[in-house]
Amino acid sequence: MSNPLLLPEIVELVMDHIDTVPDLLNCACVNNLWNVRALKRLYKGSLNDMRYRTPNVGSLNCLFVASRERFVQNMGFVKHLLLHPEKPLTRGAESGFATLVCGESCRPLRYRRYAEALLRPEGGARSGGGGGGGGLVSLTIPFVIVNQDWMPISDLLISPSLEFLAINDYYCVRVILGCTNTSGSSINSELLREKLSHLKALTIYHCGGGSISSHHLYEVVRCCDLQFFHFEDWKRYPLLSPDISKLLTSLKTQRNLKALALRTNLSRRESIPGTIARAEEWGEAWPDLKALYLTQVDQLRLGEIVKFKKLEILSLNDSEAYQAHENLYSIAGVATCRNLRVLDIWFRQFDDQEMLLKIARGCPLLRRLSVQCSYQSWFLSDLDSTIFHGLLRTLPNLEYLDLTYNIKMTGAWIQELAINCPNLTVLRLRQTRLFISLEQLRKAQSFQKLEIMNINRIFFQDPQSLMMEPHEFSILASEWRRVFPKIHAMPCFDDISGAKMEKTYQDNIRNGISNERSSESDSDHDSGSEADEADEAEEGARNNDPWFDDYRQRSDWFLLRLKLWEELQYVQDKAIYDRIANLWQTDFEIENIGWSVMPLNTFGSDDII
């Protein structure tokens, strides 16, 4: 009988269940069969998971130089191509028109043969969106690639199999040139429309360099039959309102639009009242709209978003806006969006908790509720317990809950959360302090689907006893694992930094080095200071004091948490919270609208973008 692990069908199933790049690379070393299947999965690419996006331009160049034959072979597996730098660079700041660019040219694009292998790969069957045959399904080039001559290969940019295109606005003229052989004022719109007929999703990134000076972007938009459109500009050098108005005018022709994302960074003085969210006009233009993402909203007409009868995703991300004090927004109308599945609100302040509960009651199908405030924690409101319990009981389908209110949560709340929201996958309550006993933990129902929990602090009752008694600690670890079986990362974000500080502290003790914290304590406090400090720490925790850092004081709560996380082998990865949360969102978008919104900071660090 043959080895089942040498059957192609079995190997394909194995590869489908591997979810880390290192494991795929290990599989590629087993034998020739496993090598081909692993590389196919590795190079296929992904629309939403950056771990599986194609290598950056520098890595592609290394692969190309190492073996051109193997380069062509591996590129044949690609379905979702991303041409991006490891980190974007800023050029032209001295001129006042800075631009984000990819500072390294892509060597394969210098030769037409290898440009075809990269942009027009011939691999296996297409994935997603109908039809068989080879070719790219998506192409993403977020930044201008410096010193790259596209003129000889412009016709390769738009593959016949392409459904999703995400490019820098600079490349719009190259798209037109490649489709029509013209780029001047006499563009053959009919030919352009024919060449772009298969394109269903378009993302345009404007990464600085001033305003959009030509009409090429607007022409590309007008000649597509889009279901998805995403525009985003660079916050350092955003477009001005006339450019946004022209773009919106071009979009009015898109009658089949299902998703619209306008991530603009207009200043308050530049915004045009009624331009961005005049729902009484846009509701007629896009009757099938299911997803709307806005970073600049007409505050007077926000309530009219209800004109979009099929709306399932609504994101209002404007961290400069006050909700209560300046009364800029009226979100009462959102409560009438009965089909809403995702609501993401990010304002500078959002104090109307009753309105939040009203929205939840009006939108019982919500699977994600996210209310974030850009205020620092000591300015945030305390969430009323009746509001919190009301939210849990009103939203049984909730999978993603993200609130930045100050919350003092007890163990009983954990039980209610598990009972009322059994599908919860992402829980981000970053200003929440959980007070729980071992007995409450033992009574709690298991969170079978919860993958990430991100809260401020956890205070276990009687932490010293739980630490010092091996039997009690063993029960604690066992019960925690039972209640949260799918969590593999530290729930308290600051514990990651605290763990590093504690390791340094213990290393200093082993090496006979005086720790600053202990020496300061000896010099500044009398013999009774330890008891006073403990009382002060407990009072700080119980009062939900945002200034209280138990890890700096090496409290028993903090030391118990570290011991527990070490026992559970939780990873110390600050990026994992955003990665899992973003994957939930992008998976939901692909499931419901076909494509995901990929913001610019996906391709570079936030300090640049």
N, C-alpha and C positions, 0 to 999 in steps of 0.2 A: 504493500500500500504506500502511495506517495506521501511525502511530508506535506501536510496542509499549508504550512507556512511558505511553501514554494509554489502555491497556486495563485495566479494573478488576482483572482476574485477575492481571496482571503487577504492578500497583502493590501489590496485597495481598501478593504474594510479596516484593517489595522491603521493605515495612514489617516483615514477619516476620523479616527478617535485619538490621534496624537495632537496635542495642543500647545507644544512648545518647540521653538526653533532648534534648540540643542538636541532634543530627542529626534527630530527629523534628520539632523545631520548625522547622528549616531546610526539611524536606520540606513542612511545612504552608504554606510561602510560595511553593511552585512554581506551583500553579494550584488551581482549585476541587476537582478530583478528588483530587489529592494532599492537599489540605487536609483533606478529610473523612476519608480513610483514615488520615492521620497523627494527627489528633485522636482518631479511634476507638481507635487503638493507645495513644495517650498517656493517655486518660481511662479506658480499660478498667480499669486498676488491676492490682495483683498481690497474691497472698497472701504472697509470701516476699521479693520484691525491693523494698526501700524506695525505690530510684530510680524505680520505676514506681507507687508508691502514690499515691492521689489527693492533691491539694494540701492543705496544712494549713488549719485553720479560717480563719486570717487571709487566706490567698490565696483561699479560696472566697468570702469576703466581698467581696474586691476584684473577683473575676469577676462576682459577683452585682450589685454596684453599677454596674459598667461597662456591662453589658447583660444584662437579665433574660431576654430572648429567647435570646441566645447561651448563657446559663447553662443554660436548660432543654434546649437542643439538645445541648450537650456532656455534660450529666449523663445523657442518654439512652444514652451509650456505656459508662457505668460498670457494671462487673460486681463489682468488689471495692472497697467503700467504706470508707475510713478517716477518721474524724473525730477529729483530734488537733491539739494546739497545736504551734507550732514548738519550744517548750520548755515543759515543765510547770512550774507554780508550786507553792509550798508554802503552804498556808493553815492557820490555827488552831494554830500551834506554841505560842503563849502559853498555850493552854488545856490543853496536854498531849495533845491528840488531833490531831496534824498530819495533813493530807491533801494528796495530790498532785491538782492540778486543772488543767483547761484554763481559763485566765484570760479568754478572749475568747468571747463567745457567738456562735453560728452564725446569721447574719441570715436565711438562707433558711428556717430552721425556725420563724421567727415567723409565717409565712404558710402556711396549709395547702396552697395550690396549689403553692408552691415546695418545701415539705416533701415533697410527693408526688413531685415531680420528682427530689428528692435520694434519698429512701428507697424509692420505688417507680418507678424509671426504666423507661421503655418503649423498649428499644433493639432490637438485632439478636438473633440466636439466642444462646441461652445457651451459655456455655463451661464444659465440665467437668461431670461428675456427671449425665449423662442429660438427656433432655427438651429440647424446643425452647421458643421463646417468650422474652420479655424478662424483666427483673427482676434484682435483686442475687443473687449467689451467696454473697457473704460480706459481713458488716458488723462493723466493729471500732470500739468507742468505749472506749478504755482508761481515760480519766479523766473525772471529773464535769465537765460543761461548766457553768460558773457562770452564774447569771442566765438559765438556759434553762428555759422553761416547756414541759414535755413533756405536761402533762395533755391539751391538745386534740389531740395527735397521737400518743398512746401506741399507738393501733391501727395506726400505720404502721411501728412498729419491726420487727415480724415479717412480712416479705414471704413470700408463698406459695412463692417460688422459693428462699428462703434455706436454705443447707445448713450454713454456718459462721457462728457468732455468737461474738464476743469482746467482752465488755462489763465495765465496772466493776460490782462487786456492788451498787452503789447503784441500778442500773437494773433489777434483778430485779423489783422491785415494779412498775415501769413495764411490763415484759413481761407480767406477770400481769394488770395492769389493761387493757392493750391487747387481750389474748386473751379475757378473761372478763368485763370491765367491773366486776370486783370486786377488792379487794386486802386485805380484812379476813380474819377467821378462817374465813369461810364461802366458801372458794375452790372453784369447780367444777372438780375435778381432771380429770374426764372431758373437759370442754370444753377445758381447758388442754392435756391430752394430745393431743387432736385437732388443736389449733392448732399444736402443736410437733412433730407427727408427721414432718414433712419435715426437721427439724433433725438433723444427724448429728454435728456437731462443736461443742463448747461450750468456751469459754475464759472464766474469771472472774478478774478482777484486783481484789485488795483493796488499795487505795492509802492505808491509814491510816484514821483516824477512830474507832479503837477496835474492839471485837469486832463480829461480825455479830449485831446485836441481834434481828433478825426471822427468821422461818422461810421467807421468800420464796426465798432462794437454794436451800435444801434442797428446796422444793416444785418449783422449776423443774427441778432435777436429776432428781427422782423421776419427773417427767412427760415426760421425754424418752426416746427410744430412741437412745442415743448409741453411736457407734463411737470417738469421740475426746473426751477430757476433759483440760483443763489448768487447774490452779488455781495462782495465784501471789500472794503477799502482799509488801508493801513491807518491806524489811529493817529500816528504822528503827522501824516500828510493826507487827510481825508479829502474826498471830492467836495465841491461846493454844491449848493442847492440847485443851480441851473443844470448841472450834469445829471443829478438824480432825477430831476423833472423830465429831462429828455429820455432817460432810461425807462422811467415809468410809462411814458407815452409809447415807447416801442413795445412795451410789454402788454399794452392794451389789446394787441392783436392775438394774444395767446389764449384762445377760448377754451383749450383743453388743460389749462394749468391746474395742477393738483397741489403743488407745493411752491411757496414763495418765501424766500429768505432775503431780507434786505438788512445786512449788517453794516450800516453806515455809521460814520462818526462825526456827523455835522455838529458844530457848536450850537448852543441855544440861539445865538443871534443870527445864525445862518439858516435855521430851519424855516420852512415856508408853511404857515398854517394851512392844514387841509391837504398838503401834498402827499404825505406818506400813508395816511390811514383814512382817506375819505371813502368810507365803506359804502356809502350810498351810490358811489360811482363804480368802485372796483367790484362790488358785489355782483353787478350786472356783467362786468367784463370777465370775471372768473367764477362762474356759477358752481363749478365742481371743486373749488379749493378746499383741501383737507388739512393743509398745514401752513401756518403763517408764523414767520419769525421776524420780529422787528426790534431794532435797537434805538430807533427814533420814532416816536409816536405822536400824532396830533392829539393832545390831551383833551380837546373839546369834543372829539368824535370817537374816542376809544369805545364808548358804549355801543356804537353802531357796528362793531365787528360782528355782532349777532346776525348781520345780513348774510354772512357766510354760513348757510344752513348746514353744510356738510363738514364743518370744521371739527377736526379731531385732535390737532396739535396746535397749541398757541404758546408762543414764547415771546415775552415782553422783557427785554434785557436793557435796562436804562439805569445804570448805577448813579447817574447825576441827578435823577429826579426824586423829589420828595413826594410821598403819597399823601401824608396827612397835613403837614404844616403849610405847604403851599397849595394844596388841593389841586394839583395839576392833573391828576388822573381820576377818572370815574370808571371803575371797573365793574360796577353793578351789573352791566349788561352781560358780562361773562357768565353769570349764573344762569342765563337762559340758553347757553350752548349745551344742549342736552347730549350731544354726541361726543363731547370733548373727552379724550383719553389722556392727554398730556397737557398740563398747565405748568409753565415755568415762568415765574415772576422774579425779576431782580431789580429792585429799586434801591434808592439810597436809604429810604426808611418806609416801613409798611406797618402802621400801628393799628389799623382797623381789623381787629381779630374777629369781630362779629361778621364783617364782610367776608372774611376767609371761610367761616363756617357756612355762610349763606351760599357762597360759590360751590362749596363741597356738596351741599344738599341739592343744588340745582344741576350738578354734574356727577351723578352717582356712578358713571362708568369710568371715572378717572382711574388710570393705572399709574400715573406719575403726578405727584403734587410737589412742587418745588417753590418755596418762597424764601428768597435770599435778600439780605440787606447788606449794603456796603459799609454801613456804620461799624465802628469798632465795638467789641462785645460789651463794654461798659455803658454804651449808649442804647443797646438793644433792649427791647421790651421783654418783660417776663410773660411767658405764655400762660394764660389762664387755664387751670386744669380742666374746667368744664368744656372749654373750646377744644383742647387736645383730645379728650375722651369723645367729644362729639364728632371730631374728624374721623377717629378710628371706627366708630359705629356707623358712620355714614358712607364710608368708602371700602366696601368689602373686597373690591377688585384691586386694591392698591398693591403695587409691586415696588414702587420707588417713592420714598418719602424723604424730603430734604427741607428742613426748617432751620433758620438761624436765630430763632428766639432763645432766650435764656429759659431753660426748663429744668426743674428739679423733679426728677423721676424716681419713683419707688419701685420695688420689686413687683408690687401688684400691677403696676402699669405694664411691665414686661409681659405678664400673663395676659392682660387684656389685649395687648398688641398682637400677641401670637394667635389669640382666639379670633379676633375681628379681622385680621389681615393675614390669612394663612399663606398668601402668595408673595409676601414681601421678599424682595431680592436685594434691594439697596436701601439701607437705613443710614441717613446722614443727618445727625442732630448735633452739630459741631459745638454748640454752647450748652449741651445737656450734661447734667451731673446725675449719675445713677447711684442711688443708695439701696443696697440689696443685702439680704442675709442669706446664709446657706440654706435655711429652711425655705425661704421664698424661691430660691433657685431650684430646690428639689421639687417644688410644686408646679413649677413653670412648664408650660407646654413647649414642645420642640418647634423651632423655626426650620422647617425642612428645606426651604428654598433660599434662605438668607445667605448671601455670598459676601457681603461687606457691611460692616457696622463701623461708623465713624462718630464717636461721641467725645466729649471733653474729658471727663473723669469717671471712674468707677470706684465707689467707696464701699467695700465689703464690711459688714458688721463684725466686730471683734477680730480685726486683722491679725493681731499678734498671736491669738490662739490658733487661727487657721495656718499661720506660718510655722509655729513651733510644734504643733501636733501633727505628726506624719499621717495618721489615719484621717484626721479632719481635712488636711490638705489634699489627700488622695481622693476623698469624696468630692471636694470642691472641683478638682480638675475633671473628674469623671462626669459630674453633673453639668459643668460648663460645656464639655464636649457633647453631651447629649442634647442640651438645649440649642447649641449653635454648631451643628455637625459640619456645615459647609464653610465656616469662616476659617481662614488660614493666615490672617494678618492681624496685627495688634489693633484692637478697636479704638484705643486712645492715641491720637496722632502725636501728642507731646511725649508719650512714653518712648517713642523711637529716639528722640533727642535725649530724653532722660536716661535711657539705657546706656547710651554712649558716655554720658556724664558719670553714671554709676560705675561703669567699667574702668574709667580713668581714676575714679575715687578708690576703687578696690586695688588697682594696680599700684597706686601711690602708697597705699598701706603696706602692700607686700614688699615694696621697694624701700620702705622706711622714709618716704617723703611726706612731709606735713601737708595735709589738705587745707586749702584756704578756708573752706567752710567751717571745719572744726576749729582751726586756730582763731578765726574771727569770733566764733562762739565762745571760746575760752576767755578771750580778752574782753569781750563786750558784755558778758552776762555773769551774774553771780551764781552761787551753787544751786539756787532754786530755779534757774532759767529754763532747764530742760522741761520741767513740769509746766511752767508758764507757756513755753513755746508749743508744747503739745496741746494745751487748752486753746491757745490762739489758733493753731492749725485746725482743730476740730471745729471751732467757731467759724473759721473762714470757709470750711467746706460746707457746713450745715447752712450757712447763710448764702450759699451759692455765690460767694465773692469771686468775681472774675479775675481779681489780682492774685488769688491764692494759688500758688504752684507747689503742690505737695512733693513733686520730685526734687525741687531745689532744697526742700527741708528734709528730704529723705524720710518721709513719714512712713509709718507701717503700711498704710494703704498702698503707697507707691511701691515699696519693696515687695509686698505681697503680689501686686499685679505683675511685676517683673518676673517673679518666681513662677507665677502661673503661666505667663506667656512663654517662658523658657520650657516649662514642662509640656506645653501644647505644641511647641516647635513653631510658633507663629513667626512669619517673616517680618523683617524690619524694612519696609519699602514704602516710602511716602508717596510714590507714584501709583501704587496699586489702587488707592481709593478712587482717583480720577479715571484710571484705566477701566476698572470694572463698571463704574457708573457710566462712562462714555460708551462702553460696549453695549450696555443695556439700551441706551438711547438710540444708538445707530442701528442696532438690530431691530428695534421697534420701528424706526423710520423705513428701513428696507422692507420690513414685513408689510407696512401699511401704505407707503407711498413709492416704494421701489428703489429709492436711492437715499443716501444719508447726507446731511449737512456737515461738511468738513471745514471748520474754521481755520484761518491762517495759522493760528498758534499750534495746530496739529503738526505743522511742518517745521517748527522752530520754537525756541524758548520764549517764554512770555516777556523776559526782560528786553528782547529785541522787538518782538511783534506786539 
